Amino acid sequence: MTDKNALNNKMKVLSKLFSVGCNTEKKLQDLKMEDILSITGITVPEMKEITELQKQVKNKTLFSYLGGVTDGNTESE
């Protein structure tokens, strides 16, 4: 299982996305940098997390990513 803090950070980013109406995989994939920058209180690490979420959705590995598993290995965060 992934580090609890890492999972909390991911959930915080998801919450921010949901609050601005980004609640589907398509909407997440359609986000451009200017959309991300317009999210109130967004930080650089959260922007990086959003781009990582986009990548994981595209690769169909989001659930594994949220669970802390990449390439069959547990993340070491």
C-alpha positions in Angstrom: 0.0 0.0 0.0 1.2 3.5 -0.8 2.3 6.1 1.7 -0.8 7.6 3.3 0.4 11.1 2.7 1.0 10.4 -1.0 -2.6 9.1 -1.4 -3.9 12.1 0.6 -2.1 14.4 -1.9 -3.6 12.6 -4.8 -7.1 12.8 -3.3 -6.6 16.5 -2.6 -5.9 17.1 -6.3 -8.9 15.0 -7.4 -11.1 17.0 -5.1 -9.8 20.3 -6.7 -10.5 18.8 -10.1 -14.0 17.7 -9.1 -14.7 21.2 -7.7 -14.1 22.8 -11.0 -16.3 20.3 -12.9 -13.6 18.0 -14.1 -15.3 14.8 -13.2 -14.7 12.4 -16.1 -11.8 10.9 -17.8 -12.6 12.9 -21.0 -12.7 16.2 -19.1 -9.4 15.3 -17.5 -7.8 14.5 -20.8 -9.1 17.7 -22.3 -7.5 19.9 -19.7 -5.0 22.3 -21.0 -2.3 24.1 -19.0 -4.3 27.4 -19.0 -7.3 25.4 -17.5 -5.1 23.9 -14.8 -3.6 27.4 -14.0 -7.1 28.8 -13.5 -7.8 26.4 -10.6 -7.9 28.4 -7.4 -5.0 27.7 -5.1 -3.3 25.2 -7.4 0.4 24.5 -6.7 3.2 23.4 -8.9 3.3 19.9 -7.3 -0.5 19.6 -7.8 0.0 20.6 -11.5 2.5 17.8 -11.8 0.0 15.4 -10.2 -2.7 16.4 -12.7 -0.4 15.7 -15.6 0.5 12.4 -14.0 -3.2 11.6 -13.6 -3.8 12.4 -17.3 -1.0 10.0 -18.2 -2.3 7.3 -16.0 -5.8 7.6 -17.4 -4.5 7.5 -21.0 -2.5 4.3 -20.1 -5.5 2.8 -18.3 -3.5 2.4 -15.1 -5.2 5.0 -12.9 -6.4 2.5 -10.2 -2.9 1.0 -9.9 -1.4 4.5 -9.7 -3.8 5.6 -7.0 -2.9 2.4 -5.1 0.8 3.1 -5.3 1.7 0.5 -7.8 3.7 1.3 -11.0 5.1 -1.4 -13.4 4.0 -4.1 -10.9 6.1 -2.6 -8.0 5.0 -0.6 -5.0 6.0 3.1 -5.1 8.7 4.2 -2.8 7.5 7.7 -1.9 
